[in-house]
Amino acid sequence: MLDWSFLAGLMLLSLQVVSAGPAQTGHLWASAMLAYLILQRRVTATPIELGIFLAFFTVALINTVMVDVHRIKDEFQILKFAVVYPAFFIVGRFYGQYYFKRRLPLGVWFIAGFVVVQWLIQHFQLPVIHQPLQFQEGSLHGTFRERNWFAVMLFFMAYIVMLKTPSRMLSAIEFLAICVLVTLLSGSKSVLVAGGIALLFAFRGHLTLKVLGVIVGGAIFIELFAWQLSGDLLRVRLEDERGLAAVLSWDLIQRDWLGYGFGFVEAHFGGWWISVQGLGYGVASVFSAPIDFLLIAGPFGVLFWLVFFAGVGLGWRAVLILAPVASWSLINPMHQSEIVYLMLGYLVAWARLQQAEATVTATTPVGVQTDSHDAATAAGCRS
């Protein structure tokens, strides 16, 4: 039952252009799962997670009410950060605990089939579930609103499959192959970088394979994208897009280091006299998650990013396993995706159980067996 629910959730999350009123199909699944977890009393969180979330949201809400600036869709952003994103994080946390000692209901062939289905949907432009993009033509996005969210979903599935057998050489090869495939199909540069970091920090042993994988990934990156990172295209990125956005954002942070609250970024850059490529009406955040959190809640926003995206304060294993997502969020608005919060919850639960298991094993006398309950107890989780 829970296996089918997990697979159904992934599929419903991919149907980003399908909605029931303001809610996407994935939201309905997360709501149902959250209700189930509450009834079963299986909602878990550490004190640091709870404390940092409350501090961030309180400051962000105060800024939204008290700071006198123009805003757009601030109520929508408040709803997402108060209810939607926490729901996906909690559900992800549950599944990270659930599958720590259980067999995953998906693997490489499932991921390959998912990619084929997404390609067929886009190729035949199926109505209702596919929406053509006015930009990024030729990039595979299938039923997703953007190619980056397609890449994030494939990375999430490939990453959790690799984590089940983190010292098996074939797992690393399959993981790297999926990252390369996603890059070729979607044109996403960041997934290769995140894949390389995951290979270095999450895959155990086989140093030669790690180095070789990073070299191969780097060579593919240079071959495919070097032309985008030089000459006029690089100048555009620095002067008209991400570089300009970073400069203007830093200026805003210096003016008010406590932040501006929800709904500010879209309204500000939409009406600002300086045009920034990729920002404006219809775009709720700047290109970098930690910078956007700074604009929302100042230092409390940065603390939120450090804990939930970088795993700081949740154990060394959480920092290592979340490193690919944290690095990805430095140059992408990863904090605006339900998929990401599901992934964060899953990965942090997995990391804490893995670290707890290692701790229990190291402190258990020789000849005494341990089980997942001991690890869950040490991690402060209930599996």
Summary of the structure (lengths in Angstrom):
residues: 383
radius of gyration: 20.8
end to end distance: 16.1
largest distance: 70.8
contacts: 1287
relative contact order: 0.13
helix: 69%
strand: 1%
